[in-house]
Amino acid sequence: MYAKIVFISRVLIEELCRVGVLRIIYDNSFVHFYELIILLMPKSFRVLVQYGCPQHLLSRLAGLIAECRWKWVKNCAIKLLINRHKVNVSEALLENLEDYPTFNSFFTRQLKLAVRPIAPGENCIISPVDGCISQIGHIKENSIFQAKKFYFNTTTLLGGSSELAELFENGYFATFYLAPKDYHRVHMPLAGTLRKTIYIPGKLFSVNYVTTQTIPNLFARNERLVCLFDTIAGPMVVILVGAMLVGSIQTVWPMPARSAKKRVTEEDYSYEIFLERSAELGCFKMGSTAIVLFAKDKINWLPTLKENGVVKMGQAVGEAK
C-alpha cells in the first residue's frame, strides 16, 4: 500500500515541480527522504494503518488518477512505473508509450503473443497470470493456508455458500500475487463454461507479502469476484481479489450490477459463455491476487512449484486427472 501511495504522490509532486508550482519547496532529496521514512516504518505499523485508513476512498482517488487523460500526468506515471519496477516494455503489444491514453491502459497492457507460449496439452493446467505463487497445495477440509499460522475458510471466501464450498472440500488451491511490474490480465487455467459469478463486497487491505503474513483471513475479508466454471477437471473457481488502490476488477463478459448497499450479488448464466484454455477472462487495474480452486482428486499440482516461486501466464502448473 505505502509503495503505491508514494508512487502516486510522487508523480503529482514531480509534475507540479516540473511546471514550476512547487519548485521553491521541493527537490529530489525530499522525495527520497520521504520514501526512506515510509520504508523504515515498522512492518506492524504499516499494517496497523490499513485498519484505520479510508481504503475505498483512497482506491477511488487512485482510480481517478490512473484514468486521468492529461498527457503530462499519464506519461510521467507510466515512466515512473517502468523505471521503479523495471517493467519490460519490449513484451508489450504497444511499445510506444504515446499509444496509451491513460496510466491504466498501460497497466492493463496486452502482450505480444510470442512472449507467453502456452504449455501444450488439453489436460495441462496453466498459470492464469504473471506473478508469484503466494501459496499452493491441498485444501484441508474447508480451510486454505494463507501464511504462517493463518488459514481462511472456503465458505467465507466463496461468499457464504456452503453448497459451493462443499464442491472443493479437501480439494486443491493456488494463490497467485501480481506485483506492479507484472502483466495484469487473468487467463483461463483450463477451458471451461461459466456457470456463476459471485461479487462479494469487503475490505481493501493490501495483499503483499507483509499483509499476508500479518492479517488473518485476508483474502476472505477483501472485496472479490468469484467465477465458477465447469471444466474437464470438474468444477473450477477463479477468484479475483481486490486490494488497496486497485481501481477495479473487470471481466470479458458483462459484469452483474453491484448492490448500492454492498451486498453479495450472485449471477447465474443460463446462456453459454465458454472460454478456451489460456483465453482472457478479466483484468486488474492496479494489480492484486488471483486464487484458483479445484475439487478433490481431480488434479495434481506440479511438485516443482514452491511458495514465492515466479510463474508466467501459460506456464504449466498442474494436470487434470
N, C-alpha and C positions, 0 to 999 in steps of 0.2 A: 504493500500500500504506500509506504513512505517513498519508495523509489519512484512510484508513479506520480505522487504529489510533487516531489522535487522536479521530476521531468516536465510536467505541465507548467508549474510555476516558473521554472527556468526559461521555458520557451517564451512566456509572456514578458518576463523581465528583460531577457536579452533583446527581444524585438523592440520593446519600448525604449531601451537604451540605444538601439541601432538608429531609431528615428529621432533620438535626442531628448526623449521625455524624461528619462531617469539618469541621464549621463552624469549629472552632478553627484549623485549619491551612490552610484553603482560602478563596480569594476569586477573583473572575473574572479579576483581573490575573494570577494564577498560570497559569490556563488559556491566556490569550492569550500569555503569555511562553513557555509550553511549545510552543504551536503555532508561534510565531515561530522557536524553535530548530529545530524539525523542518523548517520551510520554508526556513531559511537553510542547512541542511546541503548540502554539495556534491552535485550530482546523481550523481556517480560513487560517492560513499559510500552514498547511498540504494540504489543498485543492488547494491553490494557486500554490504550487509547481507542482501539477499534470498538470496544464495547460502548463507549460514550459518544463517539462522533456520529454525525448525521450521514450514515452510509448511503442512503438512497439519494439524498440531496447532492452529496459530493459526486456520486455516479452520474446524476443528471447533468451537473455542471461539466463534468469531464466529457460527457456525450456531446454537449453543445459545442465545446471547444474542438472536439475531434471531427465534428461535422462542419466546422467553420470553412467557408469558401474564400476567405480573404487570402490572397496568394501568399503574402509575406508570412502569415501565421502558419499555413499548412506546409509551406516549403521548409520553414525553419524547424517545425516539429518533426517532419519526415527526416530531414538531415540529422537532427539531434538523435532520433531513434536509431538511425543507421550507424552513426559514429559511436554512440554509447553502448549499443548492444551487438555491434558487429553483424548487422543484417547482410546476408548475401544477396545483393540486388541482382546479380547476374542470373539467378534462378527464376526471377520474376518474368512473367509473360510480357509485361511492360517495364522496360528498364529505365525509360526516361521519366524522371520524377514529375515533369510538367504534365504528363498524361493523367495524373491522379488529381481529381478535383478537390479532394479533402484528405485529411490525415487518415480517416477511417478507410477510405478507398484503398490507400496504400497498405494499411494494417491488415486488411482482408484480401490482399492482392492474390491473383491467380498465379500459378506456376507454369512453366513450360512442361509439356507432357513428358519429355525425355528425362527430366531431372528426378522423377519419382516413379521408377519402374515398379510394376505391380507383381508381387510374387505369384507364380503360376499355380493353378490347381483350384478346382471348384470348392473343394473342402478346406482349402488353406484360409485360415483366419488372418487378416492383415491388420496392422496398426491403423486406427482411424484418423490419426493425427501425427504431426511432427511434435515431439516433446520428450519428456522423460517419464519413466514408469514410477509413479509415486508408490504404488503397491500392486502386487499381483498374487493370486493364489486361490484358495478354496473359501467358500462361504461356510462358516461354522454354524450349522442350523440356520439361524436368522441373523447372524452377526458378521459384519465385514470389518476387516482390520484396517484401521486408519494409520496409526503410528504409535510406537512405544506401547503404552498400556491401553490405548484408546481403540474402541470398537464402536461402530454405529449400526443401528437397526435397519434391516432391509425394508420392513413395513413402513417405517417412518420415512426412509429415503424415497420410497415409491408413493408418497402422499397419503399414507394411512390405509392402503388397500392390502388387507391380509390375504385376500384371494390371489392377488397378483404376486405378492411376496412368496406365497407357497410354491409357485412355479420355480422359484430359484433357491429353495431350501437345500442346503448342502451342495449348492452349485459352484460356479466359478465367477470370479470378478477380476477386473483390471482397472486401475485408476491412472489416467494419463494427465500430466500437468503441462500446460502450454506456457512457455516463457515469452516475454515481449518480442524476442527476436524470431520466434517460430512462425511458420505458416499457420494461419488461423482458421482454415476451413476444416470441417469434420466430414469424414467419409465413411462408407459402409464397410464394416469388418467382414461381413458376408452378404450375399444377395438376400433380400427379404421383402416381404409385403407389410406395409404399415397397417397396424390394427388399431392402435390407440395412442393418444398423447395425453399427458397429464401435466398441466402447468401448476407449480407449487410455489406460492409466494414465500418469502423468507428474508433472512438477513443477507448482508453482502460483505461478509468477512473476506479479507484477503485469503488466498488459497496457496500461498507459497510454503516453503519448507518450514519456516518458523511457526506459522499458524497451524499447520497440520500436526506439528509436534506438541502444540500447546493448547489448542482449543478443542475440547471434546465434542463429538458429534458434528464436526464442522460441515461435512457435505450434506448431512441431514438437516442442517439449520439454514443453509443458504438457499436463495432463490434458484429454481432449477426447472428444466423441462425434461420429462420422461417420455421416451419414444419406444413403443413396443412393436416388435416385428416378428413375423413368422419366417423361419429360415430352415435350411436343410438340417440344422442342428437343434430344431425345436424353437421355443421362444427365445428371443434375444432382446435385451433392453440396452439402449444407448441413452445416457443421461448427460445433458449439457448443464453444467453447474455454473451459475453466475458468481461474480466476485466484486470486491471493491473496485470502483472505477470502470467496470465493464459496462459499455454503453447499452448493449442489448444482445440477445440471442436470437438468431434468425434461422428459419428452415426453408428448404426449397419448395415446400408445399405451403398453402395458406395457413398462417398461424391462427388458432382459435382466439376469439375475443377474450381478453382478460377482465376479470371482475374488478370493478372500481373499488370494491370492498376487500380486495386482497384475499379472495377465497380460492381454494383449489378448484381448478377448471379442467374437466375431462372432455375429450372429444373422441368419439368412435368413428371409424372410417368405413362406411358401407361400400363406397366406391374404391376400386383397387388403385393403390399407389405402390408400384413395385420399383425398387431401386436395385440395380446391379451391384455386385461386389466392387468396391472402390468408387462407386458413384458418390457425388457430394450430397450430403443430407442437410448441412447447415453451416453456420459460422459464428464465431465470437467477434464482437467488436471490443477490443482492448484485452482479450485473452482470458482464459480460465482453465477449467478442468472438464475432462470427459471420462465417464465411468461406463464400462461395458459389463453386462451380466449375462451368463448362460446357465442353463439348467443342469442338474446333476447328471453325471455320466454321459454328457453329450459332447464334450470337447476335451482336449488336452492342451495346456499351455506349453510352449517350448521350454525345456529345462534350463536353457541358457539365459533366460530373461531374469534380471535381478532388479531389486529396488534401486532407483535413481539411474537405471540404465537408459541411454538415449536411443530413441527409435525415430524412424521416418515413416510418413504415410506410405502405405503399400508394402512395407516390410512384413515378412511372415512373423507372427507371434504365437500361432497355435494351429490346431487342426480339428475339424469336426469329425466325430467318430461315425 
